[in-house]
Amino acid sequence: KITPEGIRVDQGVIAGCAGGMYENIAEAYEILKGKSTGCGEFSLSVYPSSQPVYKALVENGYIGGLMDAGAVIKTAFCGP
């Protein structure tokens, strides 16, 4: 959104085969570790690219950490 103060981003999506890869989601966790997406200020939805990627992210603590930061984790998908 364009506001008098500049551009304001209120949502983000990490998703699918191109964006929902293990490395991208792990990096998002590293960026958000110990931080918060705010109380309704910013919505982050994360869709891992596949069930094996989702499982590995869970096993390595990334999903829980993203949830702690306020991200919403969705089911894995790659394409329609």
ROSE-4610 file (N, C-alpha, C; in Angstrom, 1 decimal, always signed):
// ROSE-4610
residu = [K/K/K/I/I/I/T/T/T/P/P/P/E/E/E/G/G/G/I/I/I/R/R/R/V/V/V/D/D/D/Q/Q/Q/G/G/G/V/V/V/I/I/I/A/A/A/G/G/G/C/C/C/A/A/A/G/G/G/G/G/G/M/M/M/Y/Y/Y/E/E/E/N/N/N/I/I/I/A/A/A/E/E/E/A/A/A/Y/Y/Y/E/E/E/I/I/I/L/L/L/K/K/K/G/G/G/K/K/K/S/S/S/T/T/T/G/G/G/C/C/C/G/G/G/E/E/E/F/F/F/S/S/S/L/L/L/S/S/S/V/V/V/Y/Y/Y/P/P/P/S/S/S/S/S/S/Q/Q/Q/P/P/P/V/V/V/Y/Y/Y/K/K/K/A/A/A/L/L/L/V/V/V/E/E/E/N/N/N/G/G/G/Y/Y/Y/I/I/I/G/G/G/G/G/G/L/L/L/M/M/M/D/D/D/A/A/A/G/G/G/A/A/A/V/V/V/I/I/I/K/K/K/T/T/T/A/A/A/F/F/F/C/C/C/G/G/G/P/P/P]
num = [1/1/1/2/2/2/3/3/3/4/4/4/5/5/5/6/6/6/7/7/7/8/8/8/9/9/9/10/10/10/11/11/11/12/12/12/13/13/13/14/14/14/15/15/15/16/16/16/17/17/17/18/18/18/19/19/19/20/20/20/21/21/21/22/22/22/23/23/23/24/24/24/25/25/25/26/26/26/27/27/27/28/28/28/29/29/29/30/30/30/31/31/31/32/32/32/33/33/33/34/34/34/35/35/35/36/36/36/37/37/37/38/38/38/39/39/39/40/40/40/41/41/41/42/42/42/43/43/43/44/44/44/45/45/45/46/46/46/47/47/47/48/48/48/49/49/49/50/50/50/51/51/51/52/52/52/53/53/53/54/54/54/55/55/55/56/56/56/57/57/57/58/58/58/59/59/59/60/60/60/61/61/61/62/62/62/63/63/63/64/64/64/65/65/65/66/66/66/67/67/67/68/68/68/69/69/69/70/70/70/71/71/71/72/72/72/73/73/73/74/74/74/75/75/75/76/76/76/77/77/77/78/78/78/79/79/79/80/80/80]
x = [+0.8/+0.0/+0.9/+0.5/+1.2/+0.5/+1.3/+0.8/+1.6/+1.1/+1.9/+3.3/+3.5/+4.9/+5.7/+5.1/+5.9/+5.1/+5.8/+5.2/+5.1/+3.9/+3.7/+3.3/+4.0/+3.8/+3.0/+1.9/+1.1/+0.9/+1.5/+1.4/+2.6/+3.0/+4.0/+3.6/+4.1/+3.9/+5.2/+5.5/+6.6/+5.9/+6.0/+5.2/+5.7/+5.2/+5.3/+6.8/+6.9/+8.2/+9.3/+8.9/+9.9/+10.3/+9.4/+9.7/+9.7/+9.0/+8.8/+9.8/+11.0/+12.1/+12.6/+13.2/+13.8/+14.7/+15.6/+16.6/+15.9/+14.9/+14.2/+13.5/+12.8/+12.0/+13.0/+14.1/+15.0/+15.6/+15.9/+16.4/+15.4/+14.2/+13.1/+13.1/+13.3/+13.3/+14.5/+15.7/+16.9/+16.6/+15.9/+15.7/+14.7/+13.7/+12.6/+12.9/+14.0/+14.3/+14.4/+13.5/+13.5/+12.7/+12.1/+11.3/+9.8/+9.0/+7.6/+7.1/+6.1/+5.5/+4.5/+4.3/+3.4/+2.1/+1.3/-0.1/-1.1/-1.2/-2.0/-1.5/-0.3/+0.4/+0.9/+1.3/+1.9/+1.5/+1.0/+0.6/+1.6/+2.2/+3.2/+2.6/+2.4/+1.9/+3.1/+3.3/+4.4/+3.8/+4.1/+3.6/+4.9/+5.3/+6.5/+6.2/+7.2/+7.0/+6.6/+6.8/+6.4/+6.3/+5.7/+5.6/+7.0/+7.9/+9.3/+10.0/+9.8/+10.4/+9.7/+8.4/+7.7/+8.2/+8.3/+8.7/+10.1/+11.1/+12.4/+12.4/+11.6/+11.5/+11.0/+10.0/+9.5/+10.6/+11.2/+12.3/+13.4/+13.7/+14.8/+14.4/+13.2/+12.7/+12.3/+12.4/+12.1/+10.6/+9.8/+8.3/+7.9/+8.3/+7.9/+8.4/+9.7/+10.2/+9.5/+9.1/+8.3/+6.9/+6.3/+5.0/+5.2/+6.3/+6.5/+6.6/+7.1/+7.3/+5.9/+4.9/+3.6/+3.3/+4.1/+3.8/+2.7/+1.9/+0.9/+1.4/+1.5/+2.1/+0.9/+1.0/-0.1/+0.4/-0.5/-0.1/+0.9/+1.7/+2.7/+2.0/+2.5/+2.0/+3.1/+3.0/+3.8/+2.9/+2.5/+1.6/+0.2/-0.8/-2.2/-2.4]
y = [-1.2/+0.0/+1.2/+2.2/+3.5/+4.4/+4.9/+5.8/+7.1/+8.1/+9.4/+9.2/+8.1/+7.9/+7.0/+6.4/+5.6/+4.3/+3.3/+2.0/+1.2/+0.6/-0.2/-1.6/-2.6/-4.0/-4.6/-5.3/-5.9/-7.4/-8.0/-9.4/-10.0/-11.2/-11.9/-13.3/-13.9/-15.4/-16.0/-17.1/-17.9/-19.2/-19.6/-20.7/-21.4/-22.6/-23.4/-23.9/-24.4/-25.0/-23.9/-22.7/-21.7/-21.0/-20.8/-20.1/-20.9/-22.0/-22.8/-23.9/-23.7/-24.7/-24.6/-25.7/-25.8/-24.6/-24.3/-23.2/-21.9/-21.6/-20.3/-20.2/-21.2/-21.2/-21.2/-21.9/-21.9/-20.5/-19.8/-18.5/-17.5/-17.7/-16.8/-17.0/-18.2/-18.5/-17.7/-17.8/-17.1/-15.6/-15.0/-13.6/-13.3/-14.1/-13.8/-14.3/-15.1/-15.7/-14.7/-14.9/-14.0/-12.7/-12.6/-11.4/-11.8/-10.8/-11.0/-10.3/-10.9/-10.3/-9.2/-9.1/-8.1/-8.6/-7.9/-8.3/-7.8/-8.6/-8.2/-7.2/-6.7/-5.7/-6.3/-7.5/-8.2/-9.6/-10.1/-11.5/-12.3/-13.3/-14.1/-15.6/-16.0/-17.4/-18.2/-19.4/-20.2/-21.5/-21.9/-23.1/-23.9/-24.9/-25.7/-26.3/-26.6/-27.1/-28.5/-29.3/-30.7/-31.2/-32.4/-33.0/-33.4/-33.9/-34.2/-32.9/-31.8/-30.5/-30.1/-30.2/-29.8/-30.6/-31.9/-32.8/-32.4/-32.2/-31.8/-30.5/-29.5/-28.2/-28.4/-29.3/-29.6/-30.2/-31.2/-32.0/-31.1/-30.0/-29.2/-27.9/-27.8/-26.7/-25.4/-25.4/-24.2/-23.8/-24.8/-24.5/-23.9/-24.6/-24.0/-22.6/-22.4/-21.0/-20.0/-20.4/-19.4/-19.2/-20.2/-20.1/-19.2/-19.3/-18.4/-17.0/-16.7/-15.4/-14.8/-15.7/-15.3/-15.7/-16.5/-17.0/-18.0/-18.1/-19.1/-20.2/-21.4/-22.5/-23.2/-23.3/-24.0/-25.3/-26.1/-27.4/-27.2/-28.2/-28.2/-28.3/-27.6/-27.7/-27.2/-27.7/-27.3/-27.3/-26.2/-26.1/-26.5/-26.2/-26.5/-28.0]
z = [+0.0/+0.0/+0.0/-0.7/-0.7/+0.3/+1.2/+2.2/+2.2/+2.9/+2.9/+3.4/+4.2/+4.8/+3.8/+2.8/+1.8/+1.6/+1.2/+0.9/+2.1/+2.4/+3.5/+3.1/+3.5/+3.2/+4.4/+4.1/+5.2/+5.1/+4.0/+4.0/+3.1/+3.4/+2.6/+2.5/+1.4/+1.1/+0.7/+1.3/+0.8/+0.4/-0.9/-1.4/-2.6/-2.7/-3.9/-4.2/-5.4/-5.9/-6.0/-6.4/-6.5/-5.2/-4.3/-3.1/-1.8/-1.8/-0.6/-0.4/-1.0/-0.8/+0.6/+1.0/+2.4/+2.7/+1.8/+2.1/+2.3/+1.5/+1.6/+2.9/+3.3/+4.6/+5.8/+5.7/+6.8/+6.9/+5.8/+5.8/+6.4/+6.1/+6.7/+8.2/+8.6/+10.1/+10.7/+10.0/+10.6/+10.7/+9.7/+9.7/+10.8/+11.1/+12.0/+13.4/+13.6/+14.9/+16.0/+17.0/+18.1/+17.9/+16.7/+16.3/+16.2/+15.9/+15.7/+14.4/+13.7/+12.6/+13.0/+14.3/+14.9/+15.2/+15.8/+16.2/+15.1/+14.0/+12.9/+12.0/+12.2/+11.4/+10.1/+10.1/+8.9/+9.0/+7.9/+7.8/+6.9/+7.4/+6.7/+6.6/+5.4/+5.1/+4.5/+5.0/+4.5/+4.0/+2.7/+2.1/+1.7/+2.4/+1.9/+0.6/-0.2/-1.5/-1.6/-0.6/-0.6/+0.9/+1.0/+2.3/+2.9/+2.1/+2.6/+3.1/+2.4/+2.8/+4.1/+4.2/+5.4/+6.6/+6.4/+7.5/+8.0/+7.0/+7.4/+8.2/+7.7/+8.4/+9.9/+10.0/+11.4/+12.2/+11.7/+12.4/+12.9/+12.1/+12.4/+13.2/+13.5/+14.4/+13.7/+12.4/+11.6/+11.6/+11.5/+11.5/+12.8/+13.9/+15.2/+15.5/+15.0/+15.2/+14.4/+13.1/+12.3/+13.0/+13.5/+14.2/+15.4/+16.1/+17.3/+16.9/+15.6/+15.1/+14.6/+14.5/+14.0/+12.6/+11.9/+10.6/+10.7/+9.6/+9.5/+8.5/+9.0/+8.1/+7.5/+6.1/+5.4/+4.8/+4.3/+3.7/+2.6/+2.4/+1.3/-0.1/-1.0/-2.4/-3.4/-4.6/-5.7/-7.0/-7.3/-8.5/-8.2/-9.1/-8.8/-9.0]
